[in-house]
Amino acid sequence: MITRMVISRDSTTLECERCGHPAVHVARLVADNGGEVGQTLVCTFCRSHRADRTTRDERD
């Protein structure tokens, strides 16, 4: 079971195709036993922006 994504602080960012911000990182998928399961691309801007929008929509 995958329990977390780990983004290296030294990760080079790429431009996101969705939002256009240079915020795409390669993240390691880490299982609960500490073993690496794989990798994925994560846009940290889209993730935080989506959370802000959800919070704003819930207030309205």
C-alpha positions in Angstrom: 0.0 0.0 0.0 1.3 3.5 -0.9 1.2 5.9 2.0 3.0 9.0 0.8 4.7 10.9 -2.0 8.2 12.3 -1.4 9.5 15.2 -3.4 13.2 15.9 -3.2 14.2 19.5 -2.1 16.7 19.4 -5.0 14.1 18.4 -7.6 14.3 20.4 -10.8 10.9 21.8 -11.8 9.2 21.5 -15.1 6.5 23.6 -16.7 3.0 22.2 -16.0 0.9 21.6 -19.2 -2.3 22.5 -17.2 -1.4 25.6 -15.3 1.7 26.8 -17.1 3.7 27.3 -13.8 7.1 25.8 -13.4 5.9 23.6 -10.6 6.0 19.9 -11.8 8.3 17.7 -9.7 9.2 14.0 -9.9 7.9 12.4 -6.7 8.8 9.0 -5.3 5.9 6.8 -4.2 6.9 5.2 -0.9 5.1 2.3 0.7 4.4 2.1 4.4 7.4 -0.2 4.9 9.7 2.5 3.5 10.3 0.9 0.1 10.0 2.8 -3.1 7.1 1.6 -5.2 7.5 3.9 -8.2 7.6 7.5 -9.3 5.0 10.0 -10.6 4.8 13.7 -11.7 3.2 16.1 -9.3 2.3 19.8 -9.9 2.5 21.5 -6.6 0.8 24.6 -7.9 -2.2 22.8 -9.2 -2.5 20.8 -6.0 -2.4 23.9 -3.7 -4.6 25.9 -6.1 -7.2 23.2 -6.2 -7.3 23.0 -2.4 -7.7 26.8 -2.2 -10.6 26.7 -4.7 -12.3 23.9 -2.8 -12.1 25.8 0.4 -13.4 28.9 -1.3 -16.3 27.0 -2.9 -17.3 25.5 0.5 -17.5 29.0 2.1 -19.8 30.3 -0.7 
